Amino acid sequence: GAVPAENVTELMRDSQSTFMAVPEYYQSHERLFLSAAAGSVPITGEAKHAASWLKGGSITLDYQSADQAREQLATCLEDPEQIRQKAHLAYQAVEQEHQYRHRAAQVLDIIRNRSA
């Protein structure tokens, strides 16, 4: 059923992983970062960008092969320690590189460089 927005982050954290079936071009979606910031491993398709942004704190599945994706997911979920480690890596990446203060600093750097 419906879940109030204020409860979503807690549910993501408690689940330890969040499945996101979004197309490759949409991998920068805020759900990816919300999941990582909540301490939950984002599980996506062939998310090359997400994997590089989250420093190993994501699980990518091959959507082209349902059997292979199912096997990959089962292997990951059978190892709770691996899930915890990936969740920690994802959280650290968001904490260290992907907050509004980081984006603001990037914008200011661009402005400084263009006005120099």
C-alpha positions as CSV (number, residue, x, y, z in Angstrom):
1,G,0.0,0.0,0.0
2,A,0.9,3.7,0.1
3,V,3.7,4.7,2.3
4,P,4.0,8.3,3.6
5,A,7.1,10.0,2.1
6,E,8.6,10.6,5.6
7,N,8.8,6.8,6.1
8,V,10.5,6.0,2.8
9,T,14.1,6.6,4.0
10,E,13.7,4.5,7.1
11,L,12.2,1.7,5.0
12,M,15.2,1.9,2.6
13,R,17.6,1.7,5.5
14,D,15.9,-1.2,7.1
15,S,15.7,-3.2,3.8
16,Q,19.5,-2.7,3.2
17,S,18.9,-2.8,-0.5
18,T,16.6,-1.0,-2.9
19,F,15.7,-2.3,-6.3
20,M,15.5,0.4,-9.0
21,A,14.4,-0.7,-12.5
22,V,15.2,2.5,-14.3
23,P,16.7,2.8,-17.8
24,E,20.4,3.6,-18.2
25,Y,19.8,7.2,-19.3
26,Y,18.0,7.8,-16.0
27,Q,20.7,6.5,-13.6
28,S,21.3,9.9,-12.1
29,H,17.8,9.9,-10.5
30,E,17.6,11.1,-7.0
31,R,16.3,7.7,-5.8
32,L,19.8,6.3,-6.4
33,F,21.3,8.8,-4.1
34,L,18.4,8.7,-1.6
35,S,18.9,4.9,-1.3
36,A,22.7,5.3,-0.8
37,A,22.3,8.1,1.7
38,A,19.9,5.9,3.7
39,G,22.5,3.1,3.9
40,S,20.7,0.9,1.4
41,V,22.4,-0.6,-1.6
42,P,20.9,0.6,-4.9
43,I,20.3,-2.4,-7.2
44,T,20.0,-1.3,-10.8
45,G,20.5,-2.5,-14.4
46,E,23.8,-2.0,-16.2
47,A,24.4,1.3,-14.3
48,K,28.0,2.2,-15.3
49,H,27.6,5.8,-14.1
50,A,26.1,4.7,-10.8
51,A,28.8,2.2,-10.2
52,S,31.5,4.8,-10.7
53,W,29.7,7.4,-8.5
54,L,29.0,5.1,-5.6
55,K,32.5,3.6,-5.5
56,G,31.4,-0.1,-5.5
57,G,28.4,0.6,-3.4
58,S,25.8,-0.7,-5.8
59,I,24.7,-3.9,-7.4
60,T,24.2,-4.0,-11.2
61,L,22.2,-6.7,-12.9
62,D,22.2,-7.7,-16.5
63,Y,18.6,-7.0,-17.6
64,Q,19.2,-8.6,-21.0
65,S,19.1,-12.1,-19.4
66,A,16.5,-12.7,-16.7
67,D,18.2,-16.0,-15.6
68,Q,21.5,-14.3,-15.2
69,A,20.0,-11.3,-13.4
70,R,18.1,-13.7,-11.0
71,E,21.4,-15.6,-10.3
72,Q,23.4,-12.4,-9.7
73,L,20.8,-11.0,-7.3
74,A,20.4,-14.3,-5.4
75,T,24.2,-14.5,-5.0
76,C,24.4,-11.0,-3.6
77,L,21.5,-11.4,-1.3
78,E,22.8,-14.7,0.1
79,D,25.8,-12.7,1.5
80,P,24.6,-10.2,4.1
81,E,28.1,-9.1,4.9
82,Q,28.6,-8.1,1.2
83,I,25.3,-6.2,1.3
84,R,26.5,-4.4,4.5
85,Q,29.8,-3.5,2.9
86,K,28.3,-2.2,-0.3
87,A,25.7,-0.2,1.7
88,H,28.6,1.3,3.7
89,L,30.5,2.2,0.5
90,A,27.4,3.8,-1.0
91,Y,26.8,5.8,2.1
92,Q,30.4,7.0,2.3
93,A,30.4,8.0,-1.4
94,V,27.3,10.2,-0.8
95,E,28.7,11.6,2.4
96,Q,32.1,12.4,0.9
97,E,31.1,13.5,-2.7
98,H,27.4,13.8,-3.5
99,Q,25.8,16.3,-1.2
100,Y,24.4,19.8,-2.0
101,R,27.5,21.4,-0.6
102,H,29.6,19.4,-3.2
103,R,27.4,20.5,-6.1
104,A,27.5,24.1,-4.9
105,A,31.3,24.0,-4.7
106,Q,31.4,22.6,-8.3
107,V,29.1,25.4,-9.5
108,L,31.3,28.1,-7.8
109,D,34.4,26.6,-9.3
110,I,32.9,26.8,-12.8
111,I,31.8,30.4,-12.2
112,R,35.3,31.3,-10.9
113,N,37.0,29.6,-13.9
114,R,34.8,31.4,-16.4
115,S,35.3,34.8,-14.9
116,A,39.0,34.5,-14.7
